[in-house]
Amino acid sequence: MFSTNGVKSIHVINKPNRVGKLCEFKQHEIELPSHLFVGSVNMPYFRLGSLANSSCDTLTINLKPVADFRYEIDSSNSLKLNFNNLSYFNPHQYKWSFGNSKFSEEKSPDAVTYDSPGIYDVCLEVENEYGKDTFCRLVELTDSTTILNSVQLSSRAKIYPNPFSTYLRINMDFDIKCQLMLYSAMGNLVYNNHIFKGENIITFSMLSAGDYFYVIRYEDGVVNTGKLIRI
């Protein structure tokens, strides 16, 4: 990210918990609006928790772990999910429940394929010497026909610029009332409102700089998802 002559792009690791090429490293994935000569777009907070005699960003207090994860639907199979473990404060044990009578104690489990569409309650319990925590998400899986229709609509929903500062523009080339939801990097919903055919201009002057994830939904499924950077 740092360079003597400045940089104009950000590299992205899509799956940081995976090893080697499975982490899906993308060089020059996000182009910045101008050269960045000194500093970083985002200063990382590693959330290491308690670590005695460490000079890192830790405190000598006993912290319970915090469970968190996100998931992605496989592009080739609408009933297959890839899970990304986002838990922090140094958990040592992991217990996954995928809502389909399947379980795992791996930190980063292999992809899970479900037998049929539906709504599944996926939970992750983490534990360290100071306590435990559980985080659950309801995951809705649809059949391949709905996924195909969503992909066709996705090419007709454009969201830009990215990165953005104050204004975000969304152009929709279809006459369906949709819903835009914006989530912080921690998974908190920070925006939720309707968008319509044509150009939608949305002001985000109160948002902090950082990474965000958006979902554009309509009544039958998801139109588009992606990552945005507020600078």
LINNOR-V255344 format. One record per helix or strand of 3 or more residues. SS is the DSSP state (~ for helix, > for strand). FROM is the first residue (numbers start at 1). TO is the last residue. Records with the same first field share a line. If there is no record, write none. Layout:
# LINNOR-V255344
SS=FROM-TO + FROM-TO
This chain:
# LINNOR-V255344
>=7-13 + 25-36 + 69-73 + 80-85 + 93-97 + 118-128 + 131-141 + 157-160 + 167-172 + 178-184 + 189-195 + 198-203 + 210-218 + 221-230
~=20-23 + 144-154
